[in-house]
């Protein structure tokens, strides 16, 4: 499942999650979302990770650094913080970074650091809307095209050093469901 940008990315995330629970759809359901805003809270992410753990779902979320849309909405009406899902391909102007937040002491110790780094306050920019455009996404993807052409999403999900222990992650987060 490939998505359009922005709202299309959010909708493809939701659709992929729903499709991953259906028995008549081949697994894993793979979603690539681009410039997607937050979709759900911690309970949604816990359910999403449970589907990942079962091998039913794979998600690559492509986001430009300082793209304001990927930082919103950061909190729900019930004041529950929204969370991103899947493997993030964070595109900077000069390089990329692949991220999958893990549980455990490193995860907890990095929460404040990641929250600050992803906040509007630590990244003031007049180019937030420019950074959301397709032209900027294409430009940043071209920087690492050679490398990105050689990697596969399923390889990241199979690598416990990168993805962590999905069973442990979903067990810890499953308490929040």
C-alpha positions as CSV (number, residue, x, y, z in Angstrom):
1,X,0.0,0.0,0.0
2,X,1.6,3.3,-1.1
3,X,0.2,6.5,0.0
4,X,-0.2,10.0,-1.1
5,X,1.3,12.8,1.0
6,X,0.0,14.3,4.2
7,X,-3.6,13.4,4.8
8,X,-3.2,10.5,2.3
9,X,-0.4,9.2,4.5
10,X,-2.5,9.3,7.6
11,X,-5.4,7.6,5.9
12,X,-3.1,4.8,4.5
13,X,-1.8,4.2,8.0
14,X,-5.3,3.7,9.3
15,X,-6.3,1.6,6.3
16,X,-3.2,-0.6,6.6
17,X,-3.8,-1.2,10.3
18,X,-7.4,-2.2,9.6
19,X,-6.4,-4.4,6.6
20,X,-3.8,-6.2,8.7
21,X,-6.5,-7.6,11.0
22,X,-8.5,-9.1,8.1
23,X,-8.1,-12.8,7.3
24,X,-8.8,-12.4,3.6
25,X,-5.8,-10.1,2.9
26,X,-2.3,-11.5,2.4
27,X,0.3,-10.6,5.1
28,X,2.2,-8.6,5.8
29,X,0.3,-5.5,4.8
30,X,3.0,-3.0,3.9
31,X,2.3,0.8,4.1
32,X,4.6,3.6,3.0
33,X,3.3,6.9,4.2
34,X,4.9,10.3,3.3
35,X,4.6,13.5,5.3
36,X,1.9,12.0,7.5
37,X,0.6,13.8,10.6
38,X,0.2,11.9,13.9
39,X,-2.6,9.3,13.6
40,X,-3.3,7.9,17.1
41,X,-2.4,7.9,20.7
42,X,-0.4,5.4,22.7
43,X,-3.2,2.8,22.7
44,X,-3.3,3.0,18.9
45,X,0.5,2.6,18.7
46,X,0.3,-0.4,21.1
47,X,-2.3,-2.1,18.9
48,X,-0.3,-1.2,15.8
49,X,2.8,-2.8,17.3
50,X,0.9,-5.9,18.2
51,X,0.0,-6.3,14.5
52,X,3.7,-5.7,13.6
53,X,4.7,-8.4,16.2
54,X,2.4,-10.9,14.6
55,X,4.0,-10.2,11.2
56,X,0.8,-8.8,9.8
57,X,1.9,-5.2,9.3
58,X,4.9,-3.3,8.1
59,X,5.1,0.5,7.9
60,X,7.7,3.0,6.6
61,X,6.9,6.6,7.5
62,X,8.9,9.1,5.5
63,X,9.2,12.5,7.1
64,X,11.3,15.6,6.4
65,X,12.9,17.2,9.4
66,X,11.1,20.4,10.2
67,X,7.9,19.4,8.3
68,X,5.3,21.0,10.5
69,X,2.5,18.6,9.4
70,X,4.5,15.6,10.8
71,X,4.5,17.3,14.2
72,X,0.7,17.8,14.4
73,X,-1.7,17.2,16.0
74,X,0.5,16.4,19.0
75,X,-2.3,15.9,21.6
76,X,-5.8,14.6,21.5
77,X,-9.0,16.1,22.8
78,X,-8.6,13.9,25.8
79,X,-5.1,15.4,26.3
80,X,-3.4,12.1,25.4
81,X,-0.3,12.6,23.4
82,X,-0.3,11.3,19.8
83,X,2.3,8.8,18.7
84,X,3.8,7.9,15.3
85,X,4.0,4.3,14.2
86,X,6.3,2.1,12.1
87,X,9.9,2.7,10.9
88,X,10.6,6.4,10.4
89,X,12.9,7.5,7.5
90,X,13.8,11.0,8.7
91,X,15.1,13.1,5.9
92,X,17.5,15.9,6.6
93,X,18.9,18.3,4.0
94,X,22.2,16.3,3.9
95,X,21.5,12.8,5.2
96,X,18.8,10.4,6.4
97,X,18.1,8.6,9.6
98,X,16.2,5.4,10.2
99,X,14.4,5.3,13.5
100,X,12.2,2.8,15.4
101,X,11.6,3.7,19.0
102,X,12.2,0.8,21.3
103,X,11.1,0.1,24.9
104,X,13.4,-0.3,27.8
105,X,15.7,2.1,29.7
106,X,17.1,3.7,26.5
107,X,13.6,4.3,25.2
108,X,12.6,5.9,28.4
109,X,15.8,8.0,28.7
110,X,15.4,9.3,25.2
111,X,11.7,10.3,25.5
112,X,12.5,13.8,26.6
113,X,15.3,14.2,24.1
114,X,13.1,13.0,21.2
115,X,10.2,15.1,22.3
116,X,12.3,18.2,22.4
117,X,14.0,17.5,19.1
118,X,10.6,17.0,17.4
119,X,9.0,20.0,18.9
120,X,8.1,23.2,17.2
121,X,10.0,25.1,19.9
122,X,13.4,23.5,19.3
123,X,13.1,23.7,15.5
124,X,12.0,27.2,14.7
125,X,11.8,27.7,11.0
126,X,10.1,29.9,8.5
127,X,10.3,27.0,6.0
128,X,7.9,24.6,7.8
129,X,5.4,24.7,4.9
130,X,8.2,24.5,2.3
131,X,9.5,21.4,4.0
132,X,6.1,19.8,3.6
133,X,6.1,20.1,-0.2
134,X,6.6,17.2,-2.7
135,X,9.6,19.0,-4.3
136,X,11.5,19.1,-1.0
137,X,10.7,15.5,-0.2
138,X,11.9,14.4,-3.7
139,X,15.1,16.5,-3.3
140,X,15.9,14.9,0.1
141,X,15.1,11.4,-1.1
142,X,17.5,11.9,-4.0
143,X,20.4,12.6,-1.6
144,X,20.5,8.9,-0.5
145,X,18.9,7.3,-3.5
146,X,21.8,4.8,-4.0
147,X,21.6,3.5,-0.4
148,X,17.8,3.5,-0.3
149,X,17.6,1.5,-3.5
150,X,19.5,-1.3,-1.7
151,X,17.4,-1.7,1.5
152,X,14.2,-3.4,2.2
153,X,11.6,-2.8,4.9
154,X,11.2,-6.4,5.8
155,X,15.0,-6.6,6.5
156,X,14.6,-3.9,9.2
157,X,11.7,-5.7,10.8
158,X,13.8,-8.9,10.9
159,X,16.8,-7.1,12.6
160,X,16.4,-7.2,16.4
161,X,19.3,-4.8,16.8
162,X,17.3,-2.2,14.8
163,X,13.7,-2.9,15.6
164,X,14.3,-4.3,19.1
165,X,12.3,-7.2,20.5
166,X,8.8,-6.7,19.1
167,X,7.4,-9.2,21.6
168,X,8.8,-7.3,24.5
169,X,7.7,-4.0,23.0
170,X,4.1,-5.2,22.4
171,X,4.0,-6.8,25.9
172,X,5.1,-3.6,27.5
173,X,2.8,-1.4,25.4
174,X,0.0,-4.0,25.5
175,X,-0.7,-3.0,29.1
176,X,-1.9,0.3,27.7
177,X,-4.6,-1.3,25.4
